[in-house]
Amino acid sequence: MHRVQDKIALVTGAANGIGKAIAERLASEGARVFVCDVEDAAGVETVQGIRGRGGQAEYVHADVALQDDVAQAVATAAAQAGRIDVLCNNAAYLGKVHAVLDSTGEEWDKCIKIAMMGTHYFTKAVLPYMIAQQSGSIVNVVSIQALVGMMTSVAYTSTKAALLGYTLSAAYDYGPQNIRVNSLCPGPIRTRVSPPPGSPHHKWQCDNTMLGRTGEPEEVAWAALFLASDEASYITGATLPVDGGWTAK
Ligand SMILES: NC(=O)c1ccc[n+]([C@@H]2O[C@H](COP(=O)([O-])OP(=O)(O)OC[C@H]3O[C@@H](n4cnc5c(N)ncnc54)[C@H](O)[C@@H]3O)[C@@H](O)[C@H]2O)c1
């Protein structure tokens, strides 16, 4: 069954990790996916992988922190595809773990510009298309770090918490236009930024979940697919943890 057949989807930060898994899952369920990232070689590789499996994908270079890049990316997708059905705001700056006193201005700047303003620029750019269509699904990849206290970076956590508010506000404003906006909150997911298996940090992550393990990017992608699809037609403004039970423990 193709759960997002013929939908046009933009996924940011889709060259690696969770974004890549989301792009691959959406494509394998029938969507035409625009892979947006700044790591061009990895982004092209993601696209080639999707096409190699018979899916439809294009790579679009876009630094989410630059409004001109975002406008260009969305215009490219809309010009080629004629509509935009799904936006997944996944790109973020993942800083080091440290406390308030050690956080730098540069880190705050990057967290705000990439996760927060990147989400805003992309959302603002796709909304006119979704309003014209009277339909759309926006999935913001947040983090359980916006829901519970833990060792993290204060700039990262603060920006992610702000995204929960952004989701609610956008969901409220554009619900009447049949545009749904939801937050997905991954727990510890195995990507290139994760602590190595067997390390104390990895063990701490596993011990904090109910399932006793870290998650895979594909497990987040299934949840993103659901929120992107018409199966979630009455779900908006929601926060969905994909965290092995961490926030429920
Ligand atoms: N891995 C986890 O455990 C975890 C947990 C909770 C939330 N998350 C969230 O999931 C998302 C993806 O994280 P990941 O673990 O897959 O990381 P990752 O580093 O594997 O992937 C992030 C992608 O974003 C891209 N990116 C970074 N800055 C960008 C920019 N300015 N413009 C466009 N693209 C940019 C990177 O090039 C990369 O391809 C992030 O929003 C992160 O906060 C991850």
The ligand as an ORCA input file, in Angstrom:
! r2SCAN-3c Opt
* xyz 0 1
  N      19.617     11.441     16.889
  C      18.893     11.641     17.983
  O      19.028     10.940     18.995
  C      17.853     12.732     18.016
  C      17.040     12.821     19.159
  C      16.070     13.801     19.216
  C      15.902     14.676     18.158
  N      16.718     14.576     17.065
  C      16.496     15.532     15.981
  O      16.422     14.841     14.757
  C      16.881     15.703     13.699
  C      17.934     14.991     12.869
  O      19.022     14.643     13.695
  P      20.044     13.488     13.303
  O      20.393     12.770     14.547
  O      19.516     12.732     12.150
  O      21.323     14.338     12.861
  P      22.280     14.222     11.575
  O      23.458     15.067     11.847
  O      22.509     12.793     11.219
  O      21.411     14.877     10.403
  C      21.137     16.247     10.412
  C      21.076     16.735      8.974
  O      20.754     18.136      8.982
  C      21.575     18.785      8.029
  N      21.711     20.210      8.348
  C      22.381     20.750      9.386
  N      22.351     22.094      9.293
  C      21.630     22.389      8.182
  C      21.246     23.589      7.557
  N      21.613     24.785      8.050
  N      20.497     23.531      6.430
  C      20.139     22.323      5.898
  N      20.484     21.161      6.445
  C      21.219     21.181      7.576
  C      22.902     18.042      8.121
  O      23.725     18.269      6.973
  C      22.424     16.596      8.247
  O      22.237     16.014      6.974
  C      17.358     16.980     14.381
  O      16.312     17.929     14.355
  C      17.610     16.539     15.797
  O      17.500     17.594     16.707
  C      17.697     13.632     16.968
*
